[in-house]
Amino acid sequence: MNHETVGYAAAVLTTLSFLPQVIKTWKTGSTRDISLGMFATFCLGVSLWAVYGFMIGSWPVILANISVLALAGTILVLKIRHG
């Protein structure tokens, strides 16, 4: 298995790990137990990882972090809206 395959596998798994939280938060509208500070910081960090991916030309890093940013960003927006 080459390094690109490992990168894509890691990207898929880490991205999919956010789906259950997004679905639950979307359905219930409850964000009470979610930390605003954690998700804001996480989204900033993931954004920087995506920039880093562009800088080094690594598609697994780019795709994983853009996908995770979309999911974590959804949770962050729901947290801001619902408190």
N, C-alpha and C positions, 0 to 999 in steps of 0.2 A: 504494500500500500504506500503510495507516495504522499508527500506532504500536502499537496493540494486536496487530495481525497480526505485526509484527516481534517483539514481546515473546513471543507464543506460539511463534513459530518458534524463537527463541533458547531458550526453555524446553524445547522438545522436543529440540533438538539437544544442549544441555548435559546434559540428563537421560540421553539415550540414550548419551552418551559414557561413562557409568559402567557400562553393562551388560556389556561384554566383561570388565572387571576383576572384577565381581561373579560372573559365570559361571565364569571361570577359577579364582578363589579358592574358590568353592563346590565346584567339581569336584575340584580338587587338594588342597584343605585347606592349601595352602602360603601362608603370609603372610610368609615370611622376608625378602623384598625390599621389603616395604611398611613405611613409616615410621609407627610408632604416633603420634609427636608430630605429624606432618603431618596424619594423618587425624583426630586428636582436635581439633586447632586448626581444621581445615577444617569439621568438623561443627559446632563452636561458631559459626564465621563464618556458615555456611549457616543455622543456627538464627536468628541475628540478622537475616540478610537476610529470612527469613520473617516475623519480627516487624515489620521495617520495611515489608514488603509489606502486612501487616495495617494498620499505622499510616497508610499512604498510600492504602489501598484498591485496590491493584493486583493483580488476579487472576493475571496472568502471573508476577509476582514471587513471589506466594504459592505458586502451584501448582508452579512450577519448583523453588523451594527446599525445599518439603516433599518433593517427589519425589526430588530429589538427596539430601536428608538421609536418606531411607529407604534409598537405595542405598549411599551412603557410610557410613551407620550400620551397614549389614550388613557391609561390609568391616571397619569398626572392631571390631565384635563378634567377627568371625572372627579378627582380629588378636589381640584380647585372649584369646580361647579357645585359639588355636593358637600364640601367641607369634610 
